């Protein structure tokens, strides 16, 4: 910030820079959304689009049916396994009860209990038969589960065989889409750079400079950063080539501006002191003096030396005497700091 600016002007300048950055941030957010959503300009690609439609429908239906049979067989197997466990538990409980009863009978050796022995033996046989039937049901459901699983695997194998050649075509189509969408994004961001260049050349010093600089920052960010996640394998070349072109253009502009500046400085230094002062702005002159450089030629000057009244490089007056109190003062000051007498500095505002 220039030291020659008024305090309010300094804060207003800072506020305007905040406006520029805020404008750039909102533009960057909007641009990021647009660049990201450009992928949805074209319909989504799927591998199935590149497979035989008739075979896809038949295989998909077969896989769905196989999955349903496998799910149903899994549920039936779980039910049969649960019933088998219940039958096993009943058989084990009955066998333990029978063995306890048989041990008691052998101890008492009572013949009148023979019918009860036959009855209990028959009941135990029924339970064991029920357990065997439950186990048979489990084995049957396991076989059904195996058949359904194998059918699903065979259908999936045929699907993979049908999908494999289509996947290569799908990848080629995806690469083509990526290239096209990258072209859309490039077509969106390159004009932003051109507009930013025009704003830099024509609008950066106008009253609307905060919006010009905000757009310039946005355009540079959009091209060099927003495009990065979407660059194809060879897309980086575009970014570097454009970067090289921009560097060359800016470099040539800087070289031309430097040469023009040096030419103007030579012409200015050849003019009389009064005419040179007319080309200097008041704030610029004070700012340069605050940095211990000559306002005219911008070369370093020892301003602490009270004998240095003129620039030793270009001869422009740096200090003079007040017409009212003869105090040595800044030759570019509009008023004497000692007595307040006005001075004719011939400086532009």
C-alpha positions in Angstrom: 0.0 0.0 0.0 1.3 3.4 -1.0 2.6 5.5 1.9 1.4 8.6 0.1 -2.3 7.6 0.3 -4.7 9.1 2.8 -5.7 6.8 5.7 -9.3 6.5 4.5 -8.1 5.9 0.9 -5.8 3.1 2.2 -8.7 1.3 3.9 -10.9 1.8 0.9 -8.2 0.3 -1.3 -8.0 -2.7 1.0 -11.8 -3.0 0.9 -11.7 -3.0 -2.9 -9.2 -5.8 -2.9 -11.5 -7.7 -0.6 -14.2 -7.1 -3.1 -11.9 -8.4 -5.9 -11.1 -11.6 -4.0 -14.7 -12.2 -2.9 -15.8 -11.7 -6.6 -13.1 -14.1 -7.7 -14.1 -16.7 -5.0 -17.8 -16.7 -6.1 -16.8 -17.0 -9.7 -14.5 -19.9 -8.9 -17.3 -21.7 -7.0 -19.7 -21.2 -9.9 -17.1 -22.2 -12.5 -16.2 -25.3 -10.5 -19.9 -26.4 -10.5 -20.2 -25.8 -14.2 -17.0 -27.6 -15.1 -17.9 -30.5 -12.9 -21.4 -30.9 -14.4 -20.2 -30.8 -18.0 -19.7 -34.6 -17.6 -23.5 -34.9 -17.5 -24.0 -33.1 -20.9 -23.8 -36.5 -22.6 -25.7 -39.6 -21.4 -24.1 -42.0 -19.1 -22.3 -45.0 -20.7 -22.8 -48.6 -19.5 -21.1 -51.8 -20.6 -24.5 -53.3 -21.4 -25.0 -50.8 -24.2 -22.2 -52.5 -26.2 -23.5 -56.1 -25.6 -26.1 -58.1 -27.7 -29.4 -56.8 -26.5 -31.2 -60.2 -26.9 -28.5 -62.2 -25.1 -28.4 -59.5 -22.4 -32.1 -59.8 -21.7 -32.1 -63.6 -21.7 -29.0 -63.9 -19.5 -30.2 -61.2 -17.1 -33.5 -63.0 -16.7 -31.7 -66.3 -16.2 -29.4 -64.8 -13.5 -32.3 -63.3 -11.7 -34.2 -66.6 -11.7 -31.1 -68.4 -10.5 -30.6 -65.9 -7.7 -34.2 -66.2 -6.7 -33.9 -70.1 -6.6 -30.7 -69.8 -4.6 -32.3 -67.4 -2.1 -35.4 -69.7 -1.8 -33.1 -72.8 -1.4 -31.1 -70.9 1.3 -34.3 -70.1 3.2 -35.6 -73.7 2.9 -32.2 -75.1 4.0 -32.3 -72.9 7.1 -35.8 -74.1 7.9 -34.8 -77.8 7.3 -31.6 -77.4 9.4 -33.7 -75.9 12.2 -36.2 -78.7 12.1 -33.3 -81.3 12.1 -31.8 -79.7 15.1 -35.2 -79.9 16.9 -35.6 -83.5 15.9 -32.1 -84.3 17.2 -32.8 -82.5 20.5 -36.1 -84.5 20.9 -34.3 -87.8 20.1 -31.5 -87.1 22.6 -33.9 -86.1 25.3 -36.1 -89.3 24.7 -33.1 -91.5 24.6 -31.8 -90.2 27.9 -35.2 -90.6 29.5 -35.5 -94.2 28.1 -32.0 -95.1 29.4 -32.9 -93.8 32.9 -36.2 -95.7 32.9 -34.4 -98.9 31.6 -31.8 -98.7 34.3 -34.6 -98.5 36.9 -36.5 -101.4 35.5 -33.3 -103.6 35.5 -32.8 -102.7 39.1 -36.4 -103.7 40.1 -36.7 -106.6 37.6 -40.5 -106.3 37.4 -42.0 -108.3 34.5 -45.2 -106.2 34.5 -43.3 -103.3 33.0 -42.5 -105.2 29.7 -45.3 -103.5 27.8 -44.0 -100.1 28.9 -40.6 -101.1 27.6 -42.1 -102.0 24.3 -44.0 -98.7 24.2 -41.0 -96.6 25.1 -38.8 -98.4 22.6 -41.4 -97.8 19.8 -41.6 -94.1 20.7 -37.8 -93.8 20.6 -37.8 -95.5 17.2 -40.4 -93.0 15.9 -38.3 -90.1 17.1 -35.2 -91.5 15.4 -37.1 -92.0 12.2 -38.3 -88.4 12.4 -34.7 -87.3 12.9 -33.7 -89.2 9.8 -36.5 -87.7 7.8 -35.4 -84.2 9.0 -31.8 -85.0 8.0 -33.0 -86.2 4.6 -34.8 -82.9 4.1 -31.6 -81.1 5.0 -29.6 -83.0 2.5 -32.3 -82.4 -0.1 -32.2 -78.7 0.5 -28.4 -78.7 0.4 -28.6 -80.3 -3.0 -31.2 -77.8 -4.2 -28.9 -75.0 -2.9 -25.9 -76.5 -4.7 -27.9 -76.8 -7.9 -29.1 -73.2 -7.7 -25.6 -71.9 -6.9 -24.1 -73.8 -9.8 -26.8 -72.5 -12.2 -26.1 -69.0 -11.1 -22.4 -69.4 -11.5 -22.9 -70.8 -15.0 -25.1 -67.9 -15.9 -22.6 -65.5 -14.5 -19.8 -67.2 -16.5 -21.8 -66.7 -19.7 -22.4 -63.1 -18.7 -18.7 -62.5 -18.2 -17.9 -64.1 -21.6 -20.5 -61.8 -23.2 -19.3 -58.8 -21.3 -15.5 -59.2 -21.9 -15.4 -58.0 -25.6 -18.0 -55.3 -24.9 -15.9 -53.9 -22.0 -13.1 -53.0 -24.5 -15.6 -51.2 -26.7 -17.0 -49.5 -23.5 -13.5 -48.3 -22.5 -12.9 -46.9 -26.0 -16.2 -45.0 -25.8 -15.4 -43.7 -22.3 -12.0 -42.4 -23.6 -13.8 -40.7 -26.5 -16.4 -39.2 -24.1 -13.6 -38.0 -21.8 -11.9 -36.3 -24.7 -15.1 -34.6 -25.8 -16.0 -33.4 -22.3 -12.4 -32.2 -21.9 -12.9 -30.3 -25.2 -16.1 -28.7 -23.7 -14.2 -27.7 -20.6 -11.3 -26.4 -22.6 -13.7 -24.4 -24.8 -15.2 -22.9 -21.7 -11.9 -22.0 -20.0 -9.8 -20.8 -22.9 -12.2 -17.8 -23.7 -12.0 -16.9 -20.0 -8.3 -16.5 -20.4 -8.8 -14.3 -23.5 -11.3 -12.1 -21.6 -8.9 -12.0 -18.6 -6.1 -10.8 -20.9 -8.4 -8.1 -22.4 -9.4 -7.0 -18.9 -5.8 -6.9 -17.8 -4.8 -4.7 -20.7 -7.8 -2.3 -20.7 -9.6 -2.4 -17.3 -7.1 -3.0 -14.5 -6.6 0.7 -13.9 -10.2 1.8 -14.4 -12.6 2.5 -11.5 -14.0 -1.0 -11.9 -10.6 -2.6 -11.4 -11.7 -4.9 -8.4 -14.1 -6.8 -10.8 -11.4 -6.9 -13.5 -8.8 -8.4 -11.1 -11.4 -10.7 -9.6 -12.3 -12.1 -13.1 -8.6 -12.4 -14.0 -7.9 -14.5 -10.8 -11.0 -16.6 -11.6 -9.9 -17.3 -15.2 -6.4 -18.3 -14.2 -7.7 -20.5 -11.4 -10.3 -22.1 -13.7 -7.7 -23.0 -16.3 -4.7 -24.0 -14.3 -6.5 -25.7 -11.3 -10.2 -26.5 -12.2 -9.1 -28.5 -15.2 -6.5 -30.6 -13.4 -8.9 -33.3 -12.1 -10.4 -33.8 -15.6 -7.2 -33.8 -17.7 -6.9 -37.0 -19.8 -3.5 -38.6 -20.0 -2.3 -36.3 -22.7 -4.4 -33.3 -21.5 -1.5 -32.0 -19.4 0.2 -31.0 -22.6 -2.6 -28.6 -23.3 -2.1 -26.9 -19.9 1.7 -26.7 -20.3 1.5 -25.4 -23.9 -1.0 -22.8 -22.9 1.1 -21.9 -19.9 4.1 -21.5 -22.2 2.1 -19.3 -24.6 0.9 -17.2 -21.8 4.4 -16.9 -20.3 5.8 -15.8 -23.7 3.0 -13.3 -24.3 3.3 -11.8 -20.8 7.1 -11.9 -21.0 7.0 -10.0 -24.3 4.5 -7.6 -22.9 6.8 -7.0 -19.9 9.8 -6.5 -22.1 8.0 -4.0 -24.3 6.6 -2.2 -21.3 10.1 -2.1 -19.7 11.6 -0.7 -22.9 8.9 1.9 -23.2 9.3 2.8 -19.5 13.0 3.3 -19.9 12.5 5.4 -23.0 10.0 7.6 -21.2 12.3 7.9 -18.3 15.1 9.1 -20.5 12.9 11.6 -22.1 11.6 12.8 -18.7 15.1 13.1 -17.3 16.0 15.4 -20.2 13.2 17.8 -19.4 13.5 20.8 -17.1 12.7 20.3 -13.4 9.3 22.1 -13.6 8.1 20.0 -16.5 9.2 16.8 -14.8 7.2 17.6 -11.7 4.1 18.0 -13.8 4.4 14.4 -14.9 4.6 13.1 -11.3 1.6 12.3 -9.1 1.6 13.7 -5.6 1.0 10.3 -3.9 3.5 8.5 -6.1 6.2 11.1 -5.3 5.6 10.8 -1.6 5.6 7.0 -1.8 8.9 6.9 -3.6 10.5 9.3 -1.1 9.2 7.1 1.7 11.2 4.3 0.1 14.3 6.5 -0.1 14.3 6.5 -3.9 14.2 9.5 -6.3 10.6 10.3 -7.5 12.0 11.2 -10.9 14.3 8.4 -11.8 13.5 5.9 -9.0 17.2 5.4 -8.1 18.2 5.1 -4.5 19.0 8.4 -2.7 20.4 9.0 0.8 17.6 11.3 2.1 19.1 11.2 5.6 22.0 13.4 4.4 20.8 17.0 5.1 23.0 18.3 2.3 21.3 16.3 -0.4 18.8 18.7 -2.0 19.0 17.3 -5.5 19.0 13.8 -6.9 22.6 13.0 -7.9 21.4 10.7 -10.7 18.8 12.9 -12.6 19.1 16.3 -10.9 15.5 16.8 -9.9 15.0 18.9 -6.7 14.2 16.9 -3.6 14.4 19.5 -0.9 14.0 23.3 -1.0 13.3 26.2 1.4 10.0 27.4 2.5 9.1 30.8 1.1 7.6 31.8 4.5 10.0 30.6 7.2 13.0 29.4 5.0 12.8 25.9 6.7 14.3 23.1 4.6 11.4 21.0 3.5 10.3 18.3 1.1 10.2 19.9 -2.4 7.2 17.8 -3.3 5.2 18.7 -0.2 2.2 21.0 -0.8 2.6 22.8 2.5 5.5 23.7 4.8 5.5 21.4 7.8 7.0 24.2 10.0 4.7 27.1 9.2 2.0 25.7 6.9 2.8 28.0 4.0 1.5 26.7 0.7 4.0 25.6 -1.9 3.7 25.5 -5.6 4.8 21.9 -6.3 3.4 21.6 -9.8 2.5 18.0 -9.0 -0.5 16.2 -10.4 -3.2 14.8 -8.1 
